[in-house]
Amino acid sequence: MNNSYAAVIAPNTVRIERTLPGPIERVWAFLTESEKRRQWLAAGDMELKEGGAVEHVFRNSELTGHDGSPPPKYAAHAGESRMHGRITACEPPRLLAYEWSEGENASHVRFELTPQGDAVHLVLVHSRLPDREEMLSVAGGWHTHLGILVDKLEGRESEGFWPTHTRLEAEYEKLIP
């Protein structure tokens, strides 16, 4: 399951699942604490309450130490980029949902965690995506970021972010109609 592809579950929504080493509190910390989240996604403060602010400070070219340069379409994201949103649901340590960006056209991301013995089942749903191009980017991005998270939790070194994302986005190009 840790290499399975995101699935399109609605015209503007993708869902991706992973099995992570637990316990659930550890995985929750990697979703919500800036220093831990920085290791696989983005740093930034998060007010863990409904309506609370979310900041993501992305440095995708620095996630693994051998991330390479982004492809031309993502050149604007070669350095630091920021995203702000608002928490829409927070039930520690099982549910975290927030707007992915600000404004009326913001997409939405939802993380659900369920303990399974020593492991944790993660379901990530990213919805309100405006078009297929964004769906391809989001599916490839989450697949790449979650792969880095799995590696961090299992104590392994990850492949570089940009080479992996570029490969996966090309694969999603063939998979998502």
C-alpha positions in Angstrom: 0.0 0.0 0.0 2.9 2.4 0.5 3.5 2.7 -3.2 -0.1 2.7 -4.4 -1.3 5.5 -6.5 -3.7 8.3 -5.6 -7.2 7.5 -6.9 -9.6 10.0 -8.4 -12.8 9.7 -6.3 -14.7 12.7 -7.7 -14.1 15.0 -10.7 -12.1 17.4 -8.4 -10.8 15.0 -5.7 -8.0 12.6 -5.2 -7.5 10.1 -2.4 -4.2 8.5 -1.4 -3.6 5.9 1.4 -0.5 4.9 3.3 0.4 2.6 6.1 2.8 4.3 8.5 4.8 3.0 11.5 3.1 4.2 14.7 2.1 5.0 17.2 -0.6 7.4 16.1 0.8 10.2 18.3 4.1 10.1 16.4 2.4 10.4 13.0 0.2 13.2 14.4 3.3 15.1 15.4 4.7 14.7 11.9 1.5 16.3 10.5 1.2 19.1 13.0 4.6 20.1 14.4 6.6 22.5 12.2 10.0 20.9 12.7 8.8 17.4 12.0 6.5 18.4 9.1 9.5 20.3 7.6 11.3 17.0 7.1 8.7 15.7 4.6 6.4 18.5 3.5 6.8 22.1 4.8 7.6 24.0 8.0 5.2 26.5 9.4 2.9 27.2 12.3 -0.5 25.6 12.8 -3.2 26.7 15.2 -4.7 23.3 16.1 -8.4 24.4 16.3 -11.2 24.9 13.9 -10.6 28.3 12.2 -6.9 28.3 13.2 -4.3 29.6 10.8 -2.1 27.2 8.8 1.2 28.2 7.3 3.3 26.0 5.0 6.8 27.1 4.2 7.9 24.8 1.3 11.5 24.1 0.4 11.1 21.2 -1.9 14.6 21.5 -3.3 16.0 20.9 0.2 13.9 18.0 1.5 16.3 15.1 1.0 19.7 16.6 0.3 19.7 15.4 -3.3 16.5 16.9 -4.6 17.8 18.5 -7.8 16.2 21.4 -9.6 12.6 21.6 -10.4 11.3 21.1 -14.0 10.6 24.4 -15.8 6.9 24.4 -14.9 7.8 24.5 -11.2 10.8 26.9 -11.5 9.0 29.4 -9.3 9.2 26.8 -6.5 12.9 26.2 -6.7 13.4 28.2 -3.4 11.1 28.9 -0.6 7.3 29.3 -1.3 4.6 29.9 1.2 0.9 28.9 1.5 -1.6 30.0 4.1 -5.0 28.5 5.0 -7.4 27.8 7.8 -8.2 24.6 9.7 -11.6 23.3 9.0 -11.5 20.3 11.4 -9.1 19.1 14.1 -9.7 16.1 16.3 -6.2 15.1 17.7 -4.8 12.6 16.9 -7.2 11.3 14.3 -8.3 14.1 12.0 -6.8 17.2 10.5 -8.4 19.2 7.7 -7.6 22.6 6.3 -7.9 24.9 3.3 -4.9 24.5 1.0 -4.4 28.2 0.2 -6.7 31.1 0.8 -9.7 32.5 -0.9 -12.8 31.2 -2.5 -10.9 29.0 -4.9 -8.8 27.3 -2.2 -8.6 23.5 -2.4 -9.0 21.4 0.7 -6.9 18.7 2.3 -8.0 16.2 4.9 -5.9 13.7 6.8 -7.5 10.8 8.7 -5.4 8.5 10.9 -6.5 5.1 12.2 -4.4 2.9 14.5 -3.8 -0.6 13.1 -1.8 -2.5 15.7 1.7 -1.0 15.7 0.9 0.8 12.4 -1.2 3.8 11.4 -3.5 3.9 8.4 -3.4 7.3 6.8 -6.1 8.5 4.3 -5.4 11.8 2.6 -8.2 13.4 0.5 -7.4 16.5 -1.5 -10.6 18.1 -2.9 -11.9 21.2 -4.7 -9.1 20.9 -7.3 -9.8 23.3 -10.1 -8.7 21.3 -13.1 -6.9 18.2 -14.4 -3.5 19.9 -14.4 -3.8 20.7 -10.7 -5.0 17.2 -10.0 -1.8 15.8 -11.7 0.4 18.1 -9.7 -1.4 17.3 -6.4 -1.4 13.6 -7.0 2.3 13.5 -7.9 3.1 15.9 -5.1 1.3 14.0 -2.3 2.7 10.7 -3.6 6.2 12.1 -3.4 5.8 13.9 -0.1 4.2 10.8 1.6 7.0 8.6 0.3 9.4 10.9 2.1 7.3 10.7 5.2 7.3 6.9 5.1 11.1 6.9 4.7 11.6 9.4 7.6 9.4 7.3 9.9 11.2 4.1 8.9 14.6 5.6 9.2 15.5 5.4 5.5 17.0 7.9 3.0 14.6 9.1 0.4 15.0 9.6 -3.3 15.3 13.2 -4.4 12.0 15.2 -4.4 12.1 16.7 -7.9 13.2 13.7 -9.8 10.6 11.6 -8.0 7.8 14.1 -8.4 8.7 14.5 -12.1 8.5 10.8 -12.7 5.3 10.3 -10.7 3.5 13.3 -12.4 4.3 11.7 -15.8 2.8 8.4 -14.5 -0.3 10.2 -13.2 -0.6 11.9 -16.7 -1.3 8.4 -18.0 -3.5 7.3 -15.1 -5.8 10.2 -14.6 -8.3 10.8 -17.5 
